[in-house]
Amino acid sequence: MDITITFNHALNNSLQEGDSVYYCPNQSLGGFDTVDNTNLPSTGIVRIGNCTLINQDTNTITILVDTTIPLIAQQSIASGIGIGDFVMFSKNTQVNLSSLLGYYAEVTFSNNSPDKSELFAVSTEFSESSK
């Protein structure tokens, strides 16, 4: 089963076909938005399935629903992902498994705030690609 979700804003440019798409329904409780995990796993986050189609012009994504997720979660998805529910994605690590490659890197840090700022640490991951 495929579902299509239309967003009222631009899609994240990092989203690719094959990425896993998740959502969690929100509810208002005491003036705060919270995760509604009443009928869902303890985290309230449900994996919908893999993204199969992205249309940046209409801000829609099509997802192949994962049939291995619990039935209660499938029913929640089928009843509709509503306005205010949180939709997120994770990258396919079999496709997007790499680090920075190259021989040279240059980084510039700038602070456009008039307030004093301190930088406590900067780190990177690198591996020599050839000699």
N, CA, C and O atoms as a GROMACS GRO file, in nm:
protein
  524
    1MET      N    1   0.084  -0.117   0.000
    1MET     CA    2   0.000   0.000   0.000
    1MET      C    3   0.090   0.124   0.000
    1MET      O    4   0.184   0.133   0.078
    2ASP      N    5   0.060   0.216  -0.086
    2ASP     CA    6   0.131   0.344  -0.092
    2ASP      C    7   0.044   0.454  -0.032
    2ASP      O    8  -0.078   0.452  -0.048
    3ILE      N    9   0.108   0.549   0.037
    3ILE     CA   10   0.036   0.669   0.080
    3ILE      C   11   0.114   0.790   0.031
    3ILE      O   12   0.237   0.786   0.017
    4THR      N   13   0.043   0.897   0.006
    4THR     CA   14   0.104   1.022  -0.038
    4THR      C   15   0.074   1.128   0.066
    4THR      O   16  -0.041   1.145   0.108
    5ILE      N   17   0.178   1.199   0.108
    5ILE     CA   18   0.163   1.306   0.206
    5ILE      C   19   0.198   1.438   0.138
    5ILE      O   20   0.302   1.449   0.074
    6THR      N   21   0.111   1.536   0.152
    6THR     CA   22   0.135   1.670   0.097
    6THR      C   23   0.164   1.765   0.213
    6THR      O   24   0.090   1.769   0.311
    7PHE      N   25   0.272   1.840   0.200
    7PHE     CA   26   0.312   1.935   0.303
    7PHE      C   27   0.280   2.076   0.255
    7PHE      O   28   0.277   2.102   0.135
    8ASN      N   29   0.256   2.166   0.350
    8ASN     CA   30   0.228   2.305   0.313
    8ASN      C   31   0.354   2.392   0.316
    8ASN      O   32   0.346   2.514   0.326
    9HIS      N   33   0.468   2.327   0.308
    9HIS     CA   34   0.596   2.398   0.303
    9HIS      C   35   0.693   2.316   0.219
    9HIS      O   36   0.665   2.202   0.184
   10ALA      N   37   0.806   2.374   0.187
   10ALA     CA   38   0.905   2.306   0.103
   10ALA      C   39   0.960   2.183   0.174
   10ALA      O   40   0.976   2.182   0.296
   11LEU      N   41   0.989   2.080   0.096
   11LEU     CA   42   1.045   1.957   0.151
   11LEU      C   43   1.194   1.975   0.181
   11LEU      O   44   1.260   2.059   0.120
   12ASN      N   45   1.244   1.897   0.273
   12ASN     CA   46   1.386   1.898   0.305
   12ASN      C   47   1.464   1.846   0.184
   12ASN      O   48   1.432   1.740   0.130
   13ASN      N   49   1.565   1.920   0.142
   13ASN     CA   50   1.643   1.882   0.024
   13ASN      C   51   1.721   1.753   0.042
   13ASN      O   52   1.761   1.691  -0.056
   14SER      N   53   1.744   1.711   0.166
   14SER     CA   54   1.820   1.590   0.192
   14SER      C   55   1.738   1.463   0.172
   14SER      O   56   1.794   1.354   0.163
   15LEU      N   57   1.606   1.475   0.166
   15LEU     CA   58   1.522   1.358   0.149
   15LEU      C   59   1.546   1.295   0.012
   15LEU      O   60   1.544   1.363  -0.090
   16GLN      N   61   1.568   1.163   0.012
   16GLN     CA   62   1.592   1.089  -0.112
   16GLN      C   63   1.499   0.969  -0.117
   16GLN      O   64   1.451   0.920  -0.014
   17GLU      N   65   1.475   0.922  -0.237
   17GLU     CA   66   1.400   0.797  -0.253
   17GLU      C   67   1.480   0.687  -0.186
   17GLU      O   68   1.602   0.680  -0.200
   18GLY      N   69   1.411   0.600  -0.112
   18GLY     CA   70   1.476   0.493  -0.038
   18GLY      C   71   1.495   0.525   0.110
   18GLY      O   72   1.521   0.435   0.189
   19ASP      N   73   1.483   0.653   0.149
   19ASP     CA   74   1.496   0.690   0.290
   19ASP      C   75   1.377   0.638   0.369
   19ASP      O   76   1.266   0.629   0.316
   20SER      N   77   1.399   0.603   0.496
   20SER     CA   78   1.291   0.558   0.583
   20SER      C   79   1.217   0.681   0.636
   20SER      O   80   1.279   0.778   0.679
   21VAL      N   81   1.083   0.675   0.633
   21VAL     CA   82   1.001   0.787   0.679
   21VAL      C   83   0.927   0.744   0.806
   21VAL      O   84   0.872   0.634   0.813
   22TYR      N   85   0.927   0.832   0.905
   22TYR     CA   86   0.865   0.807   1.034
   22TYR      C   87   0.768   0.921   1.065
   22TYR      O   88   0.775   1.028   1.005
   23TYR      N   89   0.679   0.895   1.159
   23TYR     CA   90   0.596   1.004   1.209
   23TYR      C   91   0.556   0.977   1.353
   23TYR      O   92   0.560   0.863   1.400
   24CYS      N   93   0.517   1.084   1.421
   24CYS     CA   94   0.457   1.068   1.553
   24CYS      C   95   0.342   1.167   1.563
   24CYS      O   96   0.357   1.286   1.534
   25PRO      N   97   0.226   1.115   1.604
   25PRO     CA   98   0.110   1.203   1.620
   25PRO      C   99   0.126   1.290   1.743
   25PRO      O  100   0.175   1.244   1.847
   26ASN      N  101   0.084   1.414   1.732
   26ASN     CA  102   0.093   1.507   1.844
   26ASN      C  103  -0.044   1.528   1.906
   26ASN      O  104  -0.147   1.515   1.839
   27GLN      N  105  -0.044   1.560   2.033
   27GLN     CA  106  -0.166   1.599   2.102
   27GLN      C  107  -0.133   1.716   2.192
   27GLN      O  108  -0.020   1.731   2.236
   28SER      N  109  -0.232   1.798   2.219
   28SER     CA  110  -0.212   1.910   2.309
   28SER      C  111  -0.251   1.866   2.449
   28SER      O  112  -0.361   1.817   2.472
   29LEU      N  113  -0.160   1.885   2.543
   29LEU     CA  114  -0.183   1.843   2.681
   29LEU      C  115  -0.130   1.951   2.774
   29LEU      O  116  -0.009   1.974   2.781
   30GLY      N  117  -0.217   2.017   2.844
   30GLY     CA  118  -0.176   2.121   2.938
   30GLY      C  119  -0.110   2.239   2.870
   30GLY      O  120  -0.023   2.304   2.928
   31GLY      N  121  -0.151   2.268   2.747
   31GLY     CA  122  -0.094   2.380   2.673
   31GLY      C  123   0.036   2.348   2.601
   31GLY      O  124   0.098   2.436   2.543
   32PHE      N  125   0.078   2.221   2.604
   32PHE     CA  126   0.200   2.178   2.537
   32PHE      C  127   0.168   2.074   2.432
   32PHE      O  128   0.075   1.994   2.450
   33ASP      N  129   0.244   2.073   2.324
   33ASP     CA  130   0.232   1.966   2.224
   33ASP      C  131   0.315   1.849   2.273
   33ASP      O  132   0.434   1.865   2.302
   34THR      N  133   0.254   1.733   2.282
   34THR     CA  134   0.324   1.613   2.327
   34THR      C  135   0.299   1.500   2.230
   34THR      O  136   0.209   1.508   2.146
   35VAL      N  137   0.377   1.396   2.241
   35VAL     CA  138   0.360   1.279   2.157
   35VAL      C  139   0.242   1.198   2.207
   35VAL      O  140   0.232   1.168   2.326
   36ASP      N  141   0.152   1.164   2.116
   36ASP     CA  142   0.037   1.081   2.150
   36ASP      C  143   0.076   0.936   2.126
   36ASP      O  144   0.068   0.887   2.014
   37ASN      N  145   0.118   0.867   2.232
   37ASN     CA  146   0.159   0.728   2.217
   37ASN      C  147   0.059   0.632   2.281
   37ASN      O  148   0.095   0.523   2.326
   38THR      N  149  -0.067   0.674   2.285
   38THR     CA  150  -0.170   0.593   2.348
   38THR      C  151  -0.178   0.454   2.288
   38THR      O  152  -0.177   0.354   2.361
   39ASN      N  153  -0.186   0.446   2.156
   39ASN     CA  154  -0.199   0.317   2.089
   39ASN      C  155  -0.076   0.280   2.007
   39ASN      O  156  -0.082   0.192   1.921
   40LEU      N  157   0.035   0.347   2.034
   40LEU     CA  158   0.156   0.326   1.956
   40LEU      C  159   0.267   0.275   2.047
   40LEU      O  160   0.246   0.263   2.168
   41PRO      N  161   0.384   0.244   1.990
   41PRO     CA  162   0.496   0.201   2.075
   41PRO      C  163   0.528   0.307   2.181
   41PRO      O  164   0.483   0.421   2.171
   42SER      N  165   0.603   0.269   2.282
   42SER     CA  166   0.629   0.358   2.395
   42SER      C  167   0.689   0.492   2.353
   42SER      O  168   0.667   0.593   2.420
   43THR      N  169   0.763   0.494   2.242
   43THR     CA  170   0.821   0.621   2.196
   43THR      C  171   0.720   0.706   2.123
   43THR      O  172   0.735   0.828   2.116
   44GLY      N  173   0.616   0.644   2.067
   44GLY     CA  174   0.519   0.718   1.988
   44GLY      C  175   0.565   0.742   1.846
   44GLY      O  176   0.490   0.797   1.765
   45ILE      N  177   0.687   0.700   1.813
   45ILE     CA  178   0.741   0.718   1.678
   45ILE      C  179   0.717   0.591   1.598
   45ILE      O  180   0.753   0.482   1.641
   46VAL      N  181   0.656   0.606   1.483
   46VAL     CA  182   0.620   0.491   1.400
   46VAL      C  183   0.690   0.502   1.265
   46VAL      O  184   0.688   0.607   1.201
   47ARG      N  185   0.752   0.392   1.223
   47ARG     CA  186   0.811   0.387   1.090
   47ARG      C  187   0.699   0.361   0.991
   47ARG      O  188   0.630   0.259   1.000
   48ILE      N  189   0.680   0.454   0.896
   48ILE     CA  190   0.576   0.436   0.795
   48ILE      C  191   0.627   0.340   0.688
   48ILE      O  192   0.558   0.244   0.653
   49GLY      N  193   0.745   0.366   0.636
   49GLY     CA  194   0.801   0.285   0.530
   49GLY      C  195   0.908   0.361   0.455
   49GLY      O  196   0.964   0.458   0.508
   50ASN      N  197   0.936   0.319   0.332
   50ASN     CA  198   1.039   0.383   0.251
   50ASN      C  199   0.978   0.481   0.153
   50ASN      O  200   0.873   0.455   0.094
   51CYS      N  201   1.045   0.594   0.136
   51CYS     CA  202   1.004   0.696   0.040
   51CYS      C  203   1.028   0.642  -0.101
   51CYS      O  204   1.139   0.599  -0.133
   52THR      N  205   0.925   0.645  -0.185
   52THR     CA  206   0.939   0.593  -0.321
   52THR      C  207   0.932   0.703  -0.427
   52THR      O  208   0.978   0.683  -0.539
   53LEU      N  209   0.876   0.819  -0.392
   53LEU     CA  210   0.862   0.926  -0.490
   53LEU      C  211   0.861   1.061  -0.418
   53LEU      O  212   0.796   1.076  -0.314
   54ILE      N  213   0.932   1.157  -0.474
   54ILE     CA  214   0.939   1.292  -0.417
   54ILE      C  215   0.904   1.391  -0.527
   54ILE      O  216   0.960   1.385  -0.636
   55ASN      N  217   0.811   1.482  -0.498
   55ASN     CA  218   0.777   1.587  -0.593
   55ASN      C  219   0.796   1.721  -0.523
   55ASN      O  220   0.712   1.765  -0.445
   56GLN      N  221   0.909   1.785  -0.551
   56GLN     CA  222   0.942   1.913  -0.488
   56GLN      C  223   0.847   2.024  -0.532
   56GLN      O  224   0.826   2.120  -0.458
   57ASP      N  225   0.789   2.012  -0.654
   57ASP     CA  226   0.700   2.116  -0.704
   57ASP      C  227   0.569   2.122  -0.626
   57ASP      O  228   0.517   2.230  -0.600
   58THR      N  229   0.516   2.005  -0.589
   58THR     CA  230   0.389   2.000  -0.517
   58THR      C  231   0.407   1.970  -0.369
   58THR      O  232   0.308   1.958  -0.296
   59ASN      N  233   0.532   1.958  -0.323
   59ASN     CA  234   0.564   1.928  -0.182
   59ASN      C  235   0.497   1.800  -0.136
   59ASN      O  236   0.440   1.794  -0.026
   60THR      N  237   0.504   1.697  -0.219
   60THR     CA  238   0.445   1.568  -0.183
   60THR      C  239   0.551   1.459  -0.184
   60THR      O  240   0.646   1.462  -0.262
   61ILE      N  241   0.530   1.360  -0.097
   61ILE     CA  242   0.612   1.240  -0.098
   61ILE      C  243   0.519   1.120  -0.098
   61ILE      O  244   0.412   1.122  -0.039
   62THR      N  245   0.562   1.015  -0.166
   62THR     CA  246   0.489   0.890  -0.168
   62THR      C  247   0.572   0.788  -0.092
   62THR      O  248   0.693   0.778  -0.111
   63ILE      N  249   0.504   0.711  -0.007
   63ILE     CA  250   0.573   0.616   0.081
   63ILE      C  251   0.510   0.479   0.063
   63ILE      O  252   0.388   0.464   0.066
   64LEU      N  253   0.595   0.378   0.045
   64LEU     CA  254   0.551   0.240   0.045
   64LEU      C  255   0.541   0.197   0.190
   64LEU      O  256   0.642   0.184   0.258
   65VAL      N  257   0.418   0.174   0.239
   65VAL     CA  258   0.396   0.143   0.380
   65VAL      C  259   0.455   0.007   0.414
   65VAL      O  260   0.434  -0.091   0.343
   66ASP      N  261   0.530   0.004   0.522
   66ASP     CA  262   0.593  -0.118   0.571
   66ASP      C  263   0.485  -0.206   0.634
   66ASP      O  264   0.426  -0.168   0.734
   67THR      N  265   0.460  -0.322   0.576
   67THR     CA  266   0.354  -0.411   0.627
   67THR      C  267   0.397  -0.488   0.750
   67THR      O  268   0.316  -0.560   0.808
   68THR      N  269   0.523  -0.475   0.793
   68THR     CA  270   0.567  -0.547   0.912
   68THR      C  271   0.543  -0.467   1.040
   68THR      O  272   0.563  -0.519   1.150
   69ILE      N  273   0.499  -0.342   1.028
   69ILE     CA  274   0.472  -0.264   1.148
   69ILE      C  275   0.342  -0.315   1.212
   69ILE      O  276   0.257  -0.370   1.142
   70PRO      N  277   0.325  -0.297   1.342
   70PRO     CA  278   0.206  -0.348   1.410
   70PRO      C  279   0.076  -0.295   1.348
   70PRO      O  280   0.073  -0.183   1.297
   71LEU      N  281  -0.028  -0.374   1.355
   71LEU     CA  282  -0.156  -0.340   1.296
   71LEU      C  283  -0.211  -0.209   1.350
   71LEU      O  284  -0.266  -0.129   1.274
   72ILE      N  285  -0.197  -0.185   1.481
   72ILE     CA  286  -0.250  -0.062   1.540
   72ILE      C  287  -0.182   0.060   1.479
   72ILE      O  288  -0.246   0.163   1.460
   73ALA      N  289  -0.052   0.048   1.448
   73ALA     CA  290   0.020   0.159   1.385
   73ALA      C  291  -0.026   0.176   1.241
   73ALA      O  292  -0.040   0.289   1.194
   74GLN      N  293  -0.051   0.065   1.171
   74GLN     CA  294  -0.103   0.073   1.034
   74GLN      C  295  -0.238   0.143   1.031
   74GLN      O  296  -0.266   0.224   0.942
   75GLN      N  297  -0.323   0.113   1.130
   75GLN     CA  298  -0.454   0.177   1.136
   75GLN      C  299  -0.440   0.326   1.165
   75GLN      O  300  -0.516   0.407   1.113
   76SER      N  301  -0.342   0.360   1.248
   76SER     CA  302  -0.317   0.501   1.278
   76SER      C  303  -0.272   0.576   1.154
   76SER      O  304  -0.314   0.689   1.130
   77ILE      N  305  -0.186   0.514   1.074
   77ILE     CA  306  -0.140   0.575   0.949
   77ILE      C  307  -0.256   0.589   0.852
   77ILE      O  308  -0.273   0.693   0.789
   78ALA      N  309  -0.337   0.481   0.840
   78ALA     CA  310  -0.449   0.482   0.747
   78ALA      C  311  -0.552   0.588   0.783
   78ALA      O  312  -0.617   0.643   0.695
   79SER      N  313  -0.567   0.617   0.914
   79SER     CA  314  -0.664   0.718   0.955
   79SER      C  315  -0.616   0.859   0.922
   79SER      O  316  -0.692   0.955   0.930
   80GLY      N  317  -0.489   0.870   0.885
   80GLY     CA  318  -0.441   0.999   0.838
   80GLY      C  319  -0.339   1.064   0.928
   80GLY      O  320  -0.354   1.067   1.050
   81ILE      N  321  -0.237   1.114   0.867
   81ILE     CA  322  -0.138   1.193   0.937
   81ILE      C  323  -0.189   1.335   0.932
   81ILE      O  324  -0.205   1.393   0.824
   82GLY      N  325  -0.216   1.392   1.048
   82GLY     CA  326  -0.284   1.520   1.054
   82GLY      C  327  -0.191   1.639   1.062
   82GLY      O  328  -0.069   1.626   1.077
   83ILE      N  329  -0.251   1.755   1.050
   83ILE     CA  330  -0.178   1.880   1.065
   83ILE      C  331  -0.124   1.886   1.207
   83ILE      O  332  -0.198   1.862   1.302
   84GLY      N  333   0.003   1.916   1.221
   84GLY     CA  334   0.066   1.922   1.352
   84GLY      C  335   0.140   1.795   1.389
   84GLY      O  336   0.222   1.796   1.481
   85ASP      N  337   0.112   1.684   1.318
   85ASP     CA  338   0.187   1.562   1.343
   85ASP      C  339   0.328   1.580   1.287
   85ASP      O  340   0.347   1.652   1.190
   86PHE      N  341   0.424   1.515   1.349
   86PHE     CA  342   0.564   1.534   1.313
   86PHE      C  343   0.608   1.422   1.219
   86PHE      O  344   0.595   1.304   1.253
   87VAL      N  345   0.658   1.458   1.101
   87VAL     CA  346   0.708   1.361   1.003
   87VAL      C  347   0.858   1.383   0.991
   87VAL      O  348   0.906   1.495   0.978
   88MET      N  349   0.933   1.272   0.996
   88MET     CA  350   1.079   1.280   0.987
   88MET      C  351   1.131   1.166   0.902
   88MET      O  352   1.056   1.074   0.867
   89PHE      N  353   1.258   1.170   0.867
   89PHE     CA  354   1.315   1.063   0.786
   89PHE      C  355   1.456   1.034   0.830
   89PHE      O  356   1.521   1.115   0.895
   90SER      N  357   1.503   0.914   0.794
   90SER     CA  358   1.642   0.878   0.818
   90SER      C  359   1.700   0.827   0.688
   90SER      O  360   1.630   0.768   0.605
   91LYS      N  361   1.828   0.850   0.671
   91LYS     CA  362   1.896   0.813   0.547
   91LYS      C  363   1.919   0.663   0.540
   91LYS      O  364   1.935   0.596   0.642
   92ASN      N  365   1.920   0.612   0.419
   92ASN     CA  366   1.952   0.472   0.394
   92ASN      C  367   2.103   0.458   0.409
   92ASN      O  368   2.178   0.510   0.327
   93THR      N  369   2.149   0.388   0.514
   93THR     CA  370   2.292   0.381   0.542
   93THR      C  371   2.368   0.293   0.443
   93THR      O  372   2.490   0.302   0.434
   94GLN      N  373   2.298   0.209   0.369
   94GLN     CA  374   2.367   0.129   0.268
   94GLN      C  375   2.406   0.215   0.149
   94GLN      O  376   2.503   0.184   0.079
   95VAL      N  377   2.333   0.321   0.126
   95VAL     CA  378   2.361   0.409   0.013
   95VAL      C  379   2.445   0.528   0.057
   95VAL      O  380   2.536   0.569  -0.015
   96ASN      N  381   2.417   0.582   0.174
   96ASN     CA  382   2.481   0.705   0.222
   96ASN      C  383   2.582   0.674   0.332
   96ASN      O  384   2.572   0.730   0.441
   97LEU      N  385   2.676   0.588   0.305
   97LEU     CA  386   2.776   0.550   0.404
   97LEU      C  387   2.912   0.599   0.355
   97LEU      O  388   2.981   0.529   0.280
   98SER      N  389   2.950   0.718   0.396
   98SER     CA  390   3.080   0.770   0.355
   98SER      C  391   3.123   0.881   0.448
   98SER      O  392   3.044   0.932   0.528
   99SER      N  393   3.245   0.917   0.438
   99SER     CA  394   3.302   1.029   0.512
   99SER      C  395   3.355   1.128   0.411
   99SER      O  396   3.344   1.108   0.290
  100LEU      N  397   3.412   1.235   0.461
  100LEU     CA  398   3.473   1.334   0.373
  100LEU      C  399   3.592   1.272   0.302
  100LEU      O  400   3.669   1.198   0.363
  101LEU      N  401   3.608   1.302   0.176
  101LEU     CA  402   3.723   1.256   0.099
  101LEU      C  403   3.798   1.376   0.044
  101LEU      O  404   3.737   1.480   0.017
  102GLY      N  405   3.926   1.363   0.027
  102GLY     CA  406   4.004   1.471  -0.032
  102GLY      C  407   4.134   1.493   0.041
  102GLY      O  408   4.169   1.418   0.132
  103TYR      N  409   4.206   1.596  -0.001
  103TYR     CA  410   4.339   1.623   0.052
  103TYR      C  411   4.346   1.751   0.134
  103TYR      O  412   4.442   1.770   0.209
  104TYR      N  413   4.247   1.836   0.122
  104TYR     CA  414   4.259   1.968   0.182
  104TYR      C  415   4.121   2.015   0.227
  104TYR      O  416   4.021   1.994   0.159
  105ALA      N  417   4.117   2.078   0.340
  105ALA     CA  418   3.992   2.136   0.389
  105ALA      C  419   4.022   2.269   0.454
  105ALA      O  420   4.124   2.287   0.520
  106GLU      N  421   3.932   2.361   0.435
  106GLU     CA  422   3.945   2.492   0.497
  106GLU      C  423   3.809   2.531   0.552
  106GLU      O  424   3.707   2.517   0.485
  107VAL      N  425   3.809   2.579   0.676
  107VAL     CA  426   3.685   2.615   0.742
  107VAL      C  427   3.697   2.755   0.797
  107VAL      O  428   3.801   2.793   0.852
  108THR      N  429   3.591   2.832   0.782
  108THR     CA  430   3.586   2.966   0.838
  108THR      C  431   3.468   2.974   0.932
  108THR      O  432   3.354   2.946   0.893
  109PHE      N  433   3.493   3.013   1.056
  109PHE     CA  434   3.386   3.034   1.153
  109PHE      C  435   3.367   3.184   1.168
  109PHE      O  436   3.464   3.259   1.181
  110SER      N  437   3.244   3.226   1.166
  110SER     CA  438   3.219   3.369   1.186
  110SER      C  439   3.101   3.386   1.281
  110SER      O  440   3.012   3.302   1.288
  111ASN      N  441   3.104   3.495   1.353
  111ASN     CA  442   3.000   3.527   1.448
  111ASN      C  443   2.948   3.666   1.414
  111ASN      O  444   3.022   3.763   1.422
  112ASN      N  445   2.821   3.674   1.376
  112ASN     CA  446   2.766   3.805   1.339
  112ASN      C  447   2.688   3.868   1.455
  112ASN      O  448   2.616   3.966   1.436
  113SER      N  449   2.702   3.811   1.572
  113SER     CA  450   2.635   3.865   1.690
  113SER      C  451   2.724   3.970   1.755
  113SER      O  452   2.846   3.955   1.757
  114PRO      N  453   2.666   4.077   1.807
  114PRO     CA  454   2.748   4.177   1.878
  114PRO      C  455   2.793   4.127   2.016
  114PRO      O  456   2.879   4.188   2.080
  115ASP      N  457   2.734   4.014   2.063
  115ASP     CA  458   2.769   3.961   2.193
  115ASP      C  459   2.894   3.873   2.184
  115ASP      O  460   2.921   3.813   2.080
  116LYS      N  461   2.968   3.867   2.293
  116LYS     CA  462   3.086   3.783   2.300
  116LYS      C  463   3.045   3.636   2.292
  116LYS      O  464   2.947   3.595   2.355
  117SER      N  465   3.118   3.558   2.216
  117SER     CA  466   3.093   3.415   2.204
  117SER      C  467   3.222   3.339   2.218
  117SER      O  468   3.329   3.390   2.183
  118GLU      N  469   3.213   3.217   2.269
  118GLU     CA  470   3.331   3.132   2.282
  118GLU      C  471   3.307   3.001   2.210
  118GLU      O  472   3.198   2.945   2.215
  119LEU      N  473   3.410   2.954   2.144
  119LEU     CA  474   3.404   2.825   2.077
  119LEU      C  475   3.486   2.728   2.161
  119LEU      O  476   3.606   2.749   2.179
  120PHE      N  477   3.423   2.624   2.212
  120PHE     CA  478   3.490   2.533   2.304
  120PHE      C  479   3.558   2.416   2.233
  120PHE      O  480   3.661   2.368   2.281
  121ALA      N  481   3.503   2.371   2.122
  121ALA     CA  482   3.565   2.256   2.055
  121ALA      C  483   3.522   2.251   1.909
  121ALA      O  484   3.410   2.290   1.873
  122VAL      N  485   3.611   2.202   1.827
  122VAL     CA  486   3.583   2.175   1.687
  122VAL      C  487   3.647   2.040   1.657
  122VAL      O  488   3.761   2.015   1.696
  123SER      N  489   3.573   1.954   1.589
  123SER     CA  490   3.631   1.823   1.556
  123SER      C  491   3.585   1.780   1.418
  123SER      O  492   3.491   1.835   1.362
  124THR      N  493   3.654   1.681   1.365
  124THR     CA  494   3.619   1.627   1.235
  124THR      C  495   3.657   1.481   1.230
  124THR      O  496   3.736   1.433   1.312
  125GLU      N  497   3.601   1.412   1.135
  125GLU     CA  498   3.637   1.273   1.111
  125GLU      C  499   3.699   1.268   0.972
  125GLU      O  500   3.638   1.314   0.875
  126PHE      N  501   3.816   1.213   0.962
  126PHE     CA  502   3.877   1.202   0.831
  126PHE      C  503   3.960   1.074   0.824
  126PHE      O  504   4.001   1.019   0.926
  127SER      N  505   3.983   1.031   0.704
  127SER     CA  506   4.075   0.918   0.683
  127SER      C  507   4.149   0.943   0.553
  127SER      O  508   4.092   0.991   0.455
  128GLU      N  509   4.275   0.910   0.555
  128GLU     CA  510   4.359   0.934   0.438
  128GLU      C  511   4.311   0.844   0.325
  128GLU      O  512   4.303   0.722   0.341
  129SER      N  513   4.278   0.905   0.209
  129SER     CA  514   4.223   0.827   0.099
  129SER      C  515   4.331   0.766   0.010
  129SER      O  516   4.306   0.665  -0.056
  130SER      N  517   4.449   0.825   0.007
  130SER     CA  518   4.560   0.766  -0.070
  130SER      C  519   4.690   0.834  -0.029
  130SER      O  520   4.689   0.936   0.041
  131LYS      N  521   4.802   0.777  -0.071
  131LYS     CA  522   4.932   0.837  -0.039
  131LYS      C  523   5.000   0.881  -0.166
  131LYS      O  524   5.111   0.933  -0.161
   0.00000   0.00000   0.00000
